[in-house]
Amino acid sequence: MKKWIEIIEVKFVFLMVFMHIWLLPKINIFFTGGILTLIIASWLYHKDSLDDLGLRWNFDEKYFWKLAQMVIFIISFIFFLGLFFNENLKLNGDLFLEIGKGLMGYVFWALLQQIALNGFMVNRLRVLNNPENICVVAGVLFMAIHAPNPVLMIATLIGGSMSAYYFIFCNRNVYVLALAHALIAASIHYFLPEAWHYGLNIGPNYFK
């Protein structure tokens, strides 16, 4: 019975997020609050601990540096794509100041996404009884939420699966995952041509 409850929870929260993006984008605060309330209710019902959610500061230096190396590689790849394809990319102090300001605002949003993805979705997908399958399904769901933006769909399929893998197999720490998430998202936004990522817009905003 508990397995069916977890499946229903995943489907219902995913549907709520989908509706929030596509059908009810103008009531951001209310709908976001409702989704968070559902997730918190799920945590309380299943008696998840802070360790389960990745909210306790569990720091494994070995895995942290492996993640850091991967993030540096990804950002470097995005940066060199920008050098070759983004004619508007100007490497100066103003750009890096803008990136810094953008990161300050985006890290919290990235943390909310990582809590929802790993602290909720990955934990509930344990009913699949296969960690590798959980990573793939988490990545696909994360990708679907970012439709129809092709660049973000590719990035979130890979990033969501890798994030779930790190969370399950390496270190249950959503804080470092949120920082990695924010850094990669910022590099996509500021280094790649806007015609590729459409200002990171998803849902109906993608077509505006």
C-alpha positions in Angstrom: 0.0 0.0 0.0 2.8 2.4 0.9 4.4 1.9 -2.6 1.2 2.9 -4.3 1.0 6.0 -2.0 4.6 7.0 -3.1 3.7 6.5 -6.8 0.6 8.7 -6.4 2.6 11.3 -4.6 5.2 11.5 -7.4 2.5 11.7 -10.1 0.4 14.3 -8.2 3.3 16.6 -7.4 4.6 16.3 -11.0 1.1 17.2 -12.3 0.9 20.2 -10.0 4.3 21.5 -11.2 3.2 20.9 -14.8 -0.1 22.8 -14.2 1.9 25.6 -12.4 4.1 26.1 -15.4 1.7 25.7 -18.3 -1.8 26.6 -17.0 -1.5 28.8 -14.0 1.8 30.7 -14.3 0.3 34.0 -13.0 -0.3 32.7 -9.5 3.3 31.9 -8.7 3.5 32.4 -5.0 0.2 30.6 -4.2 0.9 27.6 -6.4 4.5 27.3 -5.4 3.4 27.4 -1.8 0.9 24.7 -2.4 3.4 22.4 -4.1 5.9 22.9 -1.2 3.1 22.2 1.3 2.4 18.9 -0.4 6.1 17.9 -0.4 6.4 18.8 3.3 3.3 16.8 4.1 4.8 13.9 2.3 8.0 14.2 4.4 6.0 14.3 7.6 3.9 11.3 6.5 6.9 9.2 5.6 8.9 10.5 8.7 11.9 11.5 6.5 14.9 12.7 8.5 17.1 15.6 7.5 19.6 13.0 6.3 17.0 11.4 4.1 16.3 14.8 2.5 19.9 15.8 2.1 19.3 18.9 4.3 21.9 18.0 7.0 25.3 19.2 6.1 26.9 15.8 5.3 30.2 16.7 3.6 32.4 14.1 2.0 35.5 15.8 0.7 36.3 13.1 -1.8 32.9 13.2 -3.6 32.8 17.0 -3.3 36.0 17.4 -5.3 34.8 14.9 -7.9 31.6 16.9 -8.3 33.6 20.1 -8.5 35.8 18.7 -11.3 32.8 17.7 -13.2 31.2 21.1 -12.8 34.4 22.8 -13.9 34.6 20.6 -17.0 30.9 21.3 -17.9 31.3 25.1 -17.4 34.5 25.1 -19.4 32.7 23.3 -22.3 29.8 25.7 -22.2 32.3 28.7 -22.1 34.2 27.5 -25.2 30.9 27.0 -27.0 30.1 30.6 -26.1 33.5 31.8 -27.4 32.8 30.2 -30.8 29.1 30.8 -31.2 28.1 33.8 -29.1 29.0 37.0 -31.0 27.6 39.1 -28.1 29.9 37.5 -25.4 32.1 40.2 -24.0 34.5 39.1 -21.3 34.8 42.1 -19.0 34.2 43.1 -15.5 30.6 44.0 -16.2 29.8 40.5 -17.4 31.3 38.8 -14.3 29.6 41.3 -12.0 26.3 40.5 -13.7 27.0 36.7 -13.3 27.7 37.2 -9.6 24.5 39.1 -9.1 22.5 36.5 -11.0 24.0 33.7 -8.9 23.0 35.4 -5.7 19.4 35.4 -6.8 19.4 31.9 -8.4 21.1 29.8 -5.8 18.0 29.8 -3.6 15.8 28.8 -6.5 18.3 26.0 -7.4 18.2 24.8 -3.8 14.4 24.5 -4.0 14.7 22.6 -7.2 17.2 20.2 -5.7 15.2 19.7 -2.6 12.1 18.8 -4.8 14.1 16.6 -7.2 16.2 14.7 -4.7 14.7 15.3 -1.3 11.3 14.4 -2.6 11.2 12.8 -6.0 14.3 10.6 -5.8 13.2 9.4 -2.3 9.7 8.5 -3.5 11.0 6.8 -6.6 12.7 4.2 -4.3 9.6 2.1 -5.1 11.4 1.3 -8.4 13.9 -0.8 -6.3 16.7 0.0 -8.7 19.0 3.0 -8.1 20.0 3.3 -11.8 16.4 3.3 -12.9 15.6 6.0 -10.3 18.4 8.2 -11.7 17.0 7.8 -15.3 13.4 8.4 -14.3 14.3 11.5 -12.1 16.3 12.9 -15.1 13.4 12.3 -17.5 10.9 14.0 -15.1 13.2 16.9 -14.5 13.6 17.3 -18.3 9.8 17.2 -18.9 9.3 20.0 -16.5 11.7 22.2 -18.6 9.9 21.6 -21.9 9.8 22.9 -24.6 13.2 24.6 -24.3 15.6 22.2 -26.1 18.8 23.3 -24.5 17.4 23.1 -21.0 15.7 19.8 -21.8 19.1 18.3 -22.7 20.8 19.9 -19.8 18.2 18.9 -17.2 18.0 15.3 -18.5 21.8 14.9 -18.0 22.0 17.1 -15.0 18.9 15.7 -13.3 20.2 12.1 -13.8 23.7 13.0 -12.6 22.3 14.9 -9.6 20.2 11.9 -8.6 23.2 9.6 -9.0 25.4 11.8 -6.8 22.6 12.1 -4.2 22.0 8.3 -4.1 25.6 6.9 -4.4 27.9 9.7 -3.2 26.7 12.3 -0.8 23.2 13.2 0.3 23.8 16.9 0.3 21.4 19.1 -1.7 23.4 22.3 -0.8 26.4 21.4 -3.0 24.1 20.1 -5.7 22.2 23.4 -5.6 25.5 25.3 -6.0 26.5 23.1 -8.9 23.1 23.6 -10.5 23.2 27.4 -10.1 26.8 27.6 -11.6 25.9 25.5 -14.7 22.6 27.3 -15.2 24.4 30.7 -15.0 27.0 29.6 -17.5 24.3 28.5 -20.0 22.5 31.8 -19.5 25.5 34.2 -19.8 27.8 32.3 -22.1 25.6 30.7 -24.8 23.7 32.7 -27.4 20.2 33.7 -26.2 18.8 32.3 -29.4 19.8 28.9 -28.0 18.4 29.1 -24.5 15.7 31.8 -24.9 16.6 33.3 -21.5 16.1 29.9 -19.8 12.3 30.3 -20.3 10.1 27.2 -20.2 6.5 26.5 -20.7 4.4 29.1 -22.5 7.0 31.8 -21.7 9.3 30.0 -24.2 7.1 31.2 -27.0 7.1 34.9 -26.0 
